[in-house]
C-alpha cells in the first residue's frame, strides 16, 4: 500500500487496527486489535454494511482477468487494476458500462502483507468522510487478498506535482490550496475526538483526486489508533516514509497526532515549492526539502526562493508568506509548538477566502514576477533547474 519501499522506513510494527477499544467483527464476536500476531481469519474484519465481500472470480471478471493493459499502478502492495461493476449490484460488467473501480491485488512476494491489508479494510470500512477514499469491498479467499476502491480519475497529488511530460499541466495555486485544504480536513477528521486515528503515512502519493480535484486520503495500512485516557502518545516501532516522518517519532517511536501535523507541513512545502521531500537528483545541500527550505521560510522576502516558479503571478506575496508560515509552524521541532489539524484547516480556509486578488495588485504582481526572475538562479542555488524528477511512486492507487 504506501510508498515505494526503497523509501520506506523498514521496521516491523506491532499489529493494531480497529478502534480504541473493542469492536464487533463480521462474525458478531467482540474483538480487540492489539495483538502482535498476524490474523488469518475473516472474523478479524470488522462488520460494515457498506463494504462488500467479493469472490476472486467476481474481481477477475471485473478486471478482465487482471489484464496487463488494465494496470493503473504498481508498488509494494502489488498491482492496481481498473475494473467495472454495476453501480447498484456491484456485479462485474463489461468495460465501459457501470462504474469504474480500482482493484488492489496483494503481491504475496511483496513487502506489505495481510496486516496492512486488514488495517485498510477495518479503518476505511468504518470511517466515512468526504476527504477519505471510499472502500467498496475486498476479497479474502484462499491466498488472495484484494481491495476494491472508488476510482479517482485525477490520480495522485504526487503525479500532478512531479510527473514529467509536456502534456502534464502544472497545478495552479488555487487548485493546490484547494487540495491542501481537502487533505487537511481529512486529517482533522481522523484526529477528531470520536475517531482518534493517527494516519502515520501522510504524503503526496496518498492524496488522491476526484474529477473536481477534491482530495481524498488513501492507504490506511500504517494507521494506528491514537492514545486514550491519560496517555500522551502511542509507542510503536518506527514505520513510515523517509522525509515525511516527524523527528521525535523517528527518535523515540512515540506517535501522536502532532506526528501527522509534521508530515502535513512537509507535504504543504512540496505543494508550494514543487520539490520532492527527498530528491537526491538535486545538488548537494538540496536533497532534503525541509532542511533546504527552512532558512528561507523564516524570512518574509526570501520565501519567494522556495515558491514553485511555475506559479509565477498566481498569488500575492502576502498569500505566499501565510502559506509558508503555516508550513513552518507545522514543521516545528517541538510538537507542542505545532498547530493541530483543526487550526490548520482554519488557516487554509482563510487563505482560500482571502479577499486578495489571486494575481495580486499591480505592485504585488510586479514584486512577485520580478522576484521570481531575479531570484531564479538563487532558487536553484546557481544550478540548472532539474526537471528530470524520479519516476513517481507507482504504489498509489491510480495514475
C-alpha positions as CSV (number, residue, x, y, z in Angstrom):
1,X,0.0,0.0,0.0
2,X,2.1,3.1,0.6
3,X,5.3,4.3,-1.0
4,X,8.0,2.5,-2.9
5,X,9.7,0.5,-0.2
6,X,13.2,1.8,-1.1
7,X,12.0,5.0,0.6
8,X,10.1,3.3,3.4
9,X,11.5,3.2,7.0
10,X,11.7,-0.5,7.2
11,X,10.8,-1.7,10.7
12,X,8.2,-4.1,12.0
13,X,5.3,-2.6,13.9
14,X,3.0,-4.4,16.4
15,X,-0.2,-5.0,14.6
16,X,-3.1,-2.9,15.8
17,X,-6.2,-1.9,13.9
18,X,-9.8,-1.2,14.5
19,X,-10.8,1.4,17.1
20,X,-9.9,2.4,20.6
21,X,-11.5,-0.5,22.5
22,X,-13.4,-3.5,21.4
23,X,-15.3,-3.7,18.1
24,X,-17.7,-6.2,16.6
25,X,-16.2,-8.4,13.9
26,X,-18.1,-9.9,10.9
27,X,-18.9,-12.9,13.0
28,X,-20.6,-10.8,15.7
29,X,-17.9,-11.6,18.2
30,X,-16.2,-8.8,20.2
31,X,-12.6,-8.5,19.2
32,X,-9.7,-6.4,20.4
33,X,-7.0,-5.4,17.9
34,X,-3.8,-5.0,20.0
35,X,-2.2,-8.4,19.2
36,X,1.1,-8.6,17.5
37,X,0.1,-11.9,15.9
38,X,-0.9,-11.8,12.2
39,X,-4.6,-12.7,11.9
40,X,-5.6,-15.1,9.2
41,X,-9.4,-15.3,9.8
42,X,-12.1,-13.3,8.2
43,X,-13.5,-12.9,11.7
44,X,-10.9,-10.2,12.2
45,X,-12.6,-8.0,9.5
46,X,-15.0,-5.5,11.2
47,X,-18.5,-5.7,10.0
48,X,-19.6,-2.8,7.7
49,X,-22.8,-2.8,5.7
50,X,-21.2,-0.5,3.1
51,X,-18.3,-2.9,2.3
52,X,-18.9,-5.9,0.0
53,X,-17.1,-9.2,0.2
54,X,-16.2,-10.1,-3.4
55,X,-15.2,-13.5,-4.6
56,X,-12.0,-13.8,-6.5
57,X,-13.8,-14.8,-9.7
58,X,-16.0,-11.6,-9.5
59,X,-13.0,-9.4,-9.4
60,X,-11.3,-11.5,-12.1
61,X,-14.2,-10.8,-14.3
62,X,-14.5,-7.1,-13.4
63,X,-10.8,-6.6,-14.4
64,X,-10.9,-8.8,-17.5
65,X,-8.7,-11.4,-15.8
66,X,-6.3,-8.8,-14.4
67,X,-5.2,-7.9,-17.9
68,X,-1.9,-6.1,-18.2
69,X,-3.4,-3.2,-20.1
70,X,-5.8,-2.5,-17.2
71,X,-2.9,-1.9,-14.7
72,X,-3.2,1.5,-13.1
73,X,-0.1,1.3,-10.9
74,X,2.3,-1.0,-9.1
75,X,4.1,-0.8,-5.8
76,X,5.0,-2.6,-2.6
77,X,1.4,-3.9,-2.2
78,X,1.2,-5.3,-5.7
79,X,-0.6,-4.1,-8.7
80,X,-3.7,-1.9,-9.1
81,X,-6.2,-2.8,-11.9
82,X,-9.0,-0.9,-13.5
83,X,-12.4,-2.7,-13.5
84,X,-16.1,-2.2,-14.0
85,X,-19.1,-3.2,-11.8
86,X,-22.8,-2.5,-11.8
87,X,-23.5,0.7,-9.8
88,X,-26.3,-1.0,-7.7
89,X,-25.5,-4.7,-7.5
90,X,-21.7,-4.4,-7.7
91,X,-21.6,-7.4,-10.0
92,X,-19.0,-7.4,-12.8
93,X,-20.0,-5.6,-16.0
94,X,-18.5,-5.1,-19.5
95,X,-15.8,-2.5,-19.8
96,X,-17.3,0.9,-20.3
97,X,-20.5,0.1,-18.5
98,X,-21.5,0.6,-14.9
99,X,-19.0,2.3,-12.7
100,X,-15.2,2.2,-12.7
101,X,-13.4,0.7,-9.8
102,X,-9.8,0.3,-8.8
103,X,-8.7,-3.2,-7.5
104,X,-5.5,-3.6,-5.5
105,X,-4.2,-7.1,-5.5
106,X,-1.8,-8.1,-2.8
107,X,1.5,-9.5,-4.1
108,X,2.3,-12.5,-1.9
109,X,6.0,-11.9,-2.6
110,X,5.9,-8.2,-1.7
111,X,6.9,-6.4,1.5
112,X,3.4,-5.4,2.5
113,X,1.0,-8.1,3.6
114,X,-2.0,-9.2,5.4
115,X,-1.6,-6.9,8.4
116,X,-1.8,-3.7,6.3
117,X,-4.5,-5.2,4.1
118,X,-6.6,-5.8,7.1
119,X,-5.9,-2.4,8.6
120,X,-7.0,-0.8,5.4
121,X,-10.4,-2.6,5.5
122,X,-11.0,-2.0,9.1
123,X,-10.3,1.7,9.0
124,X,-11.8,2.6,5.7
125,X,-14.7,0.3,6.3
126,X,-15.7,2.1,9.5
127,X,-14.6,5.7,8.7
128,X,-16.6,7.8,6.2
129,X,-15.7,11.3,5.2
130,X,-15.7,13.4,2.0
131,X,-11.9,13.5,2.2
132,X,-11.3,9.8,2.7
133,X,-11.3,7.5,-0.3
134,X,-14.2,5.1,-0.4
135,X,-13.6,1.4,0.1
136,X,-16.2,-0.5,-1.9
137,X,-15.1,-4.0,-0.9
138,X,-12.5,-6.7,-0.5
139,X,-11.7,-10.3,-1.4
140,X,-10.4,-12.8,1.2
141,X,-10.3,-16.1,-0.5
142,X,-7.6,-18.8,-0.1
143,X,-4.3,-16.8,-0.6
144,X,-6.0,-14.0,-2.4
145,X,-6.1,-10.6,-0.8
146,X,-7.7,-7.7,-2.8
147,X,-9.1,-4.3,-2.0
148,X,-11.7,-2.5,-4.2
149,X,-12.0,1.3,-4.2
150,X,-13.8,4.0,-5.9
151,X,-11.9,5.2,-9.0
152,X,-10.2,8.6,-8.6
153,X,-9.9,10.0,-12.2
154,X,-7.3,12.6,-11.5
155,X,-4.8,10.3,-9.8
156,X,-2.5,11.3,-7.0
157,X,-1.2,14.6,-6.0
158,X,2.3,13.3,-6.4
159,X,1.8,12.7,-10.1
160,X,0.5,16.2,-10.6
161,X,3.3,17.8,-8.8
162,X,6.2,15.7,-10.1
163,X,5.4,13.8,-13.2
164,X,7.4,14.8,-16.2
165,X,5.8,15.3,-19.6
166,X,4.8,18.1,-21.9
167,X,1.1,17.0,-21.6
168,X,1.2,17.4,-17.8
169,X,-0.1,20.9,-16.9
170,X,1.2,22.2,-13.5
171,X,-1.4,22.6,-10.9
172,X,-2.5,26.2,-10.3
173,X,-2.0,28.0,-7.0
174,X,-5.8,27.9,-6.5
175,X,-6.0,24.1,-7.1
176,X,-3.0,23.4,-4.9
177,X,-4.6,25.3,-2.0
178,X,-7.9,23.5,-2.6
179,X,-6.2,20.1,-2.4
180,X,-4.2,21.1,0.7
181,X,-7.4,22.2,2.4
182,X,-9.2,18.9,1.5
183,X,-6.3,16.8,2.7
184,X,-6.1,18.8,5.9
185,X,-9.8,18.3,6.5
186,X,-9.3,14.5,6.1
187,X,-6.6,14.5,8.8
188,X,-8.6,16.8,11.1
189,X,-11.5,14.2,10.9
190,X,-9.1,11.4,11.7
191,X,-7.8,13.3,14.7
192,X,-11.3,14.1,16.0
193,X,-12.5,13.2,19.4
194,X,-14.7,10.5,18.2
195,X,-12.2,9.0,15.8
196,X,-8.7,9.5,17.3
197,X,-6.8,7.8,14.5
198,X,-3.2,8.7,13.6
199,X,-2.6,8.3,9.9
200,X,1.2,7.9,10.1
201,X,1.9,7.9,6.3
202,X,0.7,11.3,5.0
203,X,2.4,12.1,1.7
204,X,1.5,13.3,-1.8
205,X,1.2,9.8,-3.2
206,X,-1.5,9.1,-0.7
207,X,-3.6,12.1,-1.6
208,X,-5.9,11.1,-4.4
209,X,-8.0,13.4,-6.5
210,X,-11.5,13.0,-8.0
211,X,-12.7,14.6,-11.2
212,X,-13.1,18.0,-9.5
213,X,-9.7,17.9,-7.7
214,X,-11.3,17.1,-4.4
215,X,-8.6,15.5,-2.2
216,X,-9.2,12.1,-0.5
217,X,-6.7,10.3,1.7
218,X,-5.9,6.7,0.8
219,X,-3.8,3.9,2.1
220,X,-4.5,3.3,5.8
221,X,-2.2,0.3,6.2
222,X,0.0,2.1,8.7
223,X,-2.7,3.9,10.5
224,X,-2.9,3.5,14.3
225,X,-5.5,4.2,17.0
226,X,-4.5,7.4,18.9
227,X,-3.7,7.5,22.6
228,X,-6.6,7.0,25.1
229,X,-7.2,8.1,28.6
230,X,-4.3,9.9,30.2
231,X,-1.8,8.6,27.7
232,X,0.1,11.2,25.7
233,X,1.3,9.0,22.9
234,X,1.2,5.6,21.3
235,X,4.5,3.7,21.4
236,X,5.4,1.9,18.2
237,X,8.4,0.8,16.2
238,X,9.1,3.4,13.6
239,X,7.4,3.0,10.2
240,X,6.6,5.5,7.5
241,X,8.4,7.2,4.6
242,X,11.7,8.9,4.7
243,X,11.4,12.7,4.5
244,X,7.9,12.8,6.0
245,X,8.2,11.3,9.5
246,X,8.4,13.7,12.5
247,X,11.8,13.9,14.2
248,X,10.5,12.9,17.7
249,X,8.8,9.9,16.2
250,X,12.0,8.8,14.5
251,X,13.9,9.3,17.7
252,X,11.6,7.7,20.2
253,X,8.8,5.8,18.4
254,X,6.3,8.0,20.3
255,X,3.4,8.6,17.9
256,X,0.9,11.4,18.4
257,X,-1.5,13.4,16.2
258,X,1.3,16.1,16.0
259,X,3.3,13.5,14.1
260,X,0.8,13.8,11.3
261,X,0.9,17.6,11.5
262,X,4.6,17.5,10.8
263,X,4.0,15.3,7.8
264,X,1.4,17.7,6.6
265,X,4.0,20.5,6.9
266,X,6.3,18.5,4.6
267,X,3.6,18.0,2.0
268,X,2.5,21.7,2.1
269,X,6.1,22.6,1.5
270,X,6.1,20.2,-1.5
271,X,2.9,21.8,-2.8
272,X,4.2,25.4,-2.7
273,X,7.7,24.6,-3.9
274,X,7.1,21.9,-6.5
275,X,10.0,19.9,-5.0
276,X,10.1,16.4,-3.5
277,X,10.6,15.9,0.2
278,X,13.7,13.8,-0.7
279,X,15.3,14.3,-4.1
280,X,18.9,13.0,-4.5
281,X,19.0,14.2,-8.1
282,X,19.3,17.7,-6.8
283,X,22.7,19.3,-5.9
284,X,24.3,18.7,-2.6
285,X,22.6,20.6,0.2
286,X,19.2,20.4,-1.6
287,X,18.4,16.7,-1.2
288,X,16.2,17.2,1.9
289,X,13.5,19.8,1.2
290,X,12.8,20.7,4.8
291,X,16.5,21.3,5.6
292,X,17.0,23.4,2.4
293,X,13.8,25.4,2.7
294,X,13.6,26.3,6.4
295,X,16.1,29.2,6.3
296,X,14.1,30.8,3.5
297,X,10.7,30.3,5.3
298,X,11.8,32.4,8.3
299,X,12.4,35.5,6.1
300,X,9.3,37.2,4.5
301,X,11.1,38.2,1.4
302,X,13.2,35.1,1.0
303,X,10.1,33.0,1.0
304,X,9.9,33.6,-2.8
305,X,13.1,31.5,-3.2
306,X,11.0,28.5,-2.1
307,X,8.0,29.0,-4.3
308,X,7.4,26.9,-7.4
309,X,8.5,29.1,-10.4
310,X,5.6,27.6,-12.4
311,X,3.2,29.5,-10.1
312,X,4.6,32.9,-11.0
313,X,1.9,35.7,-10.8
314,X,-0.8,33.4,-9.4
315,X,-0.6,34.5,-5.8
316,X,0.2,37.6,-3.8
317,X,3.3,38.0,-1.7
318,X,1.1,38.0,1.4
319,X,-0.6,34.7,0.5
320,X,2.8,33.1,-0.2
321,X,4.1,34.3,3.2
322,X,1.0,32.9,5.0
323,X,1.3,29.5,3.3
324,X,5.0,29.4,4.0
325,X,4.5,30.4,7.7
326,X,1.8,27.6,8.1
327,X,4.3,25.1,6.7
328,X,6.9,26.4,9.1
329,X,4.6,26.1,12.1
330,X,3.7,22.5,11.2
331,X,7.5,21.7,10.9
332,X,8.3,22.9,14.4
333,X,10.8,20.6,16.0
334,X,8.9,20.6,19.3
335,X,5.5,19.0,18.8
336,X,3.8,21.3,21.3
337,X,4.5,24.3,19.0
338,X,2.8,22.8,16.0
339,X,-0.9,23.7,15.4
340,X,-3.5,20.9,15.5
341,X,-5.2,20.0,12.3
342,X,-8.4,21.9,13.1
343,X,-6.2,25.1,13.3
344,X,-4.5,24.2,10.0
345,X,-7.9,23.8,8.4
346,X,-9.0,27.3,9.6
347,X,-5.8,28.9,8.3
348,X,-6.2,27.2,4.9
349,X,-9.9,28.3,4.7
350,X,-8.8,31.8,5.4
351,X,-6.2,31.6,2.6
352,X,-9.0,30.4,0.2
353,X,-11.4,33.0,1.3
354,X,-8.9,35.8,1.2
355,X,-10.0,38.9,-0.5
356,X,-6.6,39.3,-2.0
357,X,-6.7,39.1,-5.8
358,X,-5.0,35.8,-6.8
359,X,-2.9,37.8,-9.2
360,X,-2.3,40.5,-6.7
361,X,-2.3,44.2,-7.0
362,X,-0.2,45.6,-9.9
363,X,2.5,46.4,-7.4
364,X,2.4,43.0,-5.8
365,X,2.3,41.3,-9.2
366,X,5.5,43.2,-10.2
367,X,7.2,42.3,-6.9
368,X,6.2,38.7,-7.4
369,X,7.2,38.5,-11.0
370,X,10.5,40.5,-10.6
371,X,11.4,38.4,-7.5
372,X,10.9,35.2,-9.5
373,X,13.0,36.4,-12.3
374,X,15.8,37.9,-10.3
375,X,16.0,35.0,-7.9
376,X,15.6,32.2,-10.4
377,X,19.2,31.3,-10.1
378,X,19.2,31.5,-6.3
379,X,16.0,29.5,-6.3
380,X,18.1,26.6,-7.6
381,X,21.2,27.8,-5.9
382,X,23.1,28.5,-9.1
383,X,22.4,25.2,-10.6
384,X,20.2,24.4,-13.6
385,X,16.6,23.6,-12.9
386,X,16.3,19.8,-12.6
387,X,13.1,18.7,-14.4
388,X,14.0,15.0,-14.6
389,X,12.3,14.0,-11.4
390,X,12.4,10.4,-10.4
391,X,9.6,8.3,-11.6
392,X,6.6,8.8,-9.3
393,X,5.9,6.0,-6.9
394,X,3.6,3.6,-8.7
395,X,2.2,2.2,-5.5
396,X,-0.5,4.9,-5.5
397,X,-4.0,3.6,-6.3
398,X,-4.3,5.3,-9.6
399,X,-2.0,7.0,-12.1
